[in-house]
Amino acid sequence: MAPIEESEACIVRKLIAVAAMLMAGWAVPAAAAEGIRWHETLDAALKASQESGKLVMLTLYTDWCGFCTKLKQETWPAEAVVEQAAAFECASVNPETTKGSERYDNGAYPRTLFLRADGEVVSEIPGFLPPEEFAAAMGRVHEDLEKLTEAETLAKPLAGPEGDLALALKIGSLYGEIGRTKDALHWLAPAYEGREALPEADRATVAAIYGLSLAADLQYENCLEVLQPFIEAHAAHEQARPARFQIALALAKTDRTAEARDLWQALVDENSEDWIGKASAHNVQLATQALGGQQ
């Protein structure tokens, strides 16, 4: 079937609480860069981070990546992006030709990661974003650092998630908000499995956040097993509409395109003006095309 629009999958992060890169000419001397000053290596950026106290902005790219070129040409020169970049030690790396970034390379490009001086990932911007959205995401990074610090502080006295399920839900939610999906699932899975021990309000919340985190991890079947019962039991929950959008995406990704289209259409009928309605309307068109125009 035709690919369903997944720009809103960057939304998964937004749902739980959201592109980046450069290319041709990456290894440009810092003095020659337009606005943004680039360190030539990740090690150099990390060393500078230790001295300046700034976070590192690491961009991963490849020479064959079209969106890498698009980001470099359309996003990086923008004044708002250049201004935000001054708050970071910036480095760009082609993992296919340069060693040192293996820890951060997941095979998807472009990818921008924000790191502490110790190399720990604070948050990331996956894929391409236009200037205004990219600058806005950069502006949220220091808030993400506060959330990461809070999550680490809360987790420190615990031997594991099972030790305090309510706290595990809080920690998992914080990791989910900053896009640390694997960490979010580590804490949320036990909280979800033991949800009957949680207050009733938390049972709905953990189901929503856990299901959305599974979707962010591309575990579509597991996502459906969690989010569909959540919707049946909590149709009025504040996360119900985002969850239904994600259910539709999971249905499309598991070859249930007609069901996905019907659910997206229902979301459009309810509200065509919010981001869910607009994304759903686009996906209805794609799903209809994939179904050969069937009604």
N, C-alpha and C positions, 0 to 999 in steps of 0.2 A: 504494500500500500504506500501511498505518498507519505512522506514524513510529516508528522504532526508538529506544529510550531512549538518549540520548546524554549523560547526565550523566557517564558514564564517559569521554567524550571530553575532559573536563577532566582525566581520568585520563591522557591521552596524556602530559601533562607529568610526571605521577607515574611513568608507564611509562618515560620516558627518564631518570630519576634515582633542580597543579593548577591574578561574582558580585558584582559589587558595584554599589553605587550609593545613591542617594537620589532623592527626588522632591518632589512637591507641597510647597512651602515651602522649596525649596532656598536661595533667596536670603534666608535668615533671618540677621539680624545675629548675629555670633559670640556676643555676650553672651546672646542669647536661645536659643541652641542647647542642647539637653539633653546635657551632657557633652562632646560633640565640639565643638571650636571651629573654625568654618568661615571661611576667607577668602572674600571676595565674588567674587574673580576669580582666574584661574590666574596672571596676572602678579603679583598680590599674594602668592600662595603661593610662587612662584619667588623673588621678592625676599626674602621672609622666610626661605626655605631658604638663601639665600646668607649671611644674617646668623646664622642659628641652627645651620647645619650639618645640619639634619634633612632627610630626604627629603620629597618632596611626595607626598601621596596625592590623586590627581585622579579624581573620579568623573564620568562622562558619563551623562546621562539624557535622557529625553524625557517630555513630559507625558502621552503616550498609552501609556507602557510600564507594564504591570501588574506585572512583576517589579521595576521600579524602586520602585513604591509598596510592594510586599511587603518589599523589602530595607530601605526606610526605616522601616517600621512594626515589623518583626520583628527585624531584625539590628542596625541602628545604635543603638538604645537599650540594648542588652545591655551589662552592666558590663564584660565581658571585651573587647568591641570598643572601648568608650570608653577603657579603660585603654591598649590598644594604640595607639589614635589619638593619644594624647599624644606619641608618638614621631615624629609626622609633622606637616608643615604641610598642612592639608586644604583642598581646594577642590572645589566641585561646579559643573558647567557643563552647560547645555542647549545643545548645538551648533546646534540649530535656531533659537535666538533670540539666541545670544551668540557673538560672534566671538572668536578667540584660541585655539581648541582644534582647528583644522582638521587639524593635523599628527597628532593622536591619534584622530581620528574614523574608525572603520571601518564605521559604520552599524549596529553591534550594541550593544544597550543591555539592561541596565546594563553598564557596563564601568569597572573601577577600575584605574588605572595608577599605578605608583610611579615617580617621576622623581627624577633628580639635579637639583641646582640649575641645571645647564647644559641641562636639558630632556631629557636622554637617558633612555630608558625602561629601568628596571632589571628590572621584572617586572610582571605584571598578574594580576588576578582577573577572568575573563570570566563574566558572568551572575550569577545569584543563588546565595548560600550562606547557610545558617542561621548563627546567631551563633557557635557553637563552631567550626565549620569556617572561617568567615570570620576569626575572631580568630587561629586557628592559621595561616592563610595570611598574615595580616599579620605574625605573629611570624617567618615565614621570610624576609621581605623583605631583612633585613640580611645574611642568609646569601647571598641571591641577588646582593646588591651585591658581596660578596666574589668570587662566581663571575664576575660581569660584569667586575670589575677584573682578575681572573686571565686571562680570555679576551682582553681588550684588551691586556694586557701580553704575552701569548704571541704575539698577532697582530702586534704593532708591528714586529718586525724582518722580517716576511715580506712579500714583494711580493704574494703570493696563496696560495691553498690548495695549488696545485701544487708550491710550493717545498719543502714538508715534509708528506707525507701523514699520517704518524703524529701530527704536531703538529696538522694540520688536523682529524683525528679527535678529538683532545682538545679543541680549541677548539669544534668543532661540538657536541660532547657537553655542554660547559658552557653554550652558548647554548640547547641543547635543554632542559636542566634548569631554566632560568629562563623558559621559554616564549617565547623569541625565535626563533620557527620559521623565519622568512625568513633570519635570520643563520645559524641552524643548518644549513639546507639549502645555503647558500652555501659553507660549509666542508666539509660532509659529502659533497656530490655528487662532487667530484673524488676524495675519499678512497675512496668506494665504487667509482667507475669504475676507479681504479688499485689496487684492493685486493689484487691478486696480488702487488704489491710490498711488502705489509705482512706482519708475522708472522701465522701461521695463526690465533692466538687473536683478533687484531685484525680479521681478515677477517669473522669471525662477528659481532663486536661492531659493526662499522661497518654491516653489513647490517641488523642489528636496529634500531639507532638511526636510520639513514637511513630505513628503511621506516616506523618510527613517526613520524618527522618529516614524511614525506610524508602520512601519515594526518592529522596535526595540521593540515596545510595543505589538507586536504580533497581531495588528489590520490589518489582511491581506486583508480583503475586502475593508476597508477604504484606505489602502495603494494602492491597485489597482486603486481605483477611483481617486487618486491624481497622481500617477506615470505614468499611461498609457497615460493620456492627456498630461502630461509633455513631454514624449518621442515623441509623435506625433508632438508637437509644437517645440521641442528643441532637435532634434536628434543629433546635433553636440555639445551639451552642455558638459562641462567637467565632469559632474556627470551622463551623459547619460548611460555610460557602467555600472557603479555600480548600477544605477537605474534599468537597464534591468535585471541584475543578481537578484536583489531583487524582481522584478516583477515575474521572473520565480519561485523563492522560494514561493512567495505568491500564485501563480497558483497551485503549487504542494500541498501547505497546504490547498487549497480549492478544492481539488479533480479534478484538471484540469492537470493531470500528463502529458498527451501527449503534450499539449501546452507548459508546462514547459520544457519538454525535447527538443522540437524543438527550443525554445529560448536559452536554454543552449548550444545546438549544434551550433547555429549561433554565439554565443560568442566564442566558441572554434575555429570555422572556421576563425574568425577574428583575434584572437590572442590566441594561446594555451600556451604561455609562462608566461604571467603575472598571478597574483594570481586568478583573475577572470576566466581566461581560464582554469587553473588547477583545481579550484574548480568546474567549470562547467563541465569539462570532467568527473570528479568523479560522479557528480550528473546525468549526462547523463546515466552512467552505472546503477546507482540505479533506475532511472526512467524507463529505459528499462527493468530491472528485474521486477519492479512493474507492468509493462504492459505485462508481460509474453513474452518478446522478440519481441513484435510487432514493426514493422518498421514504 
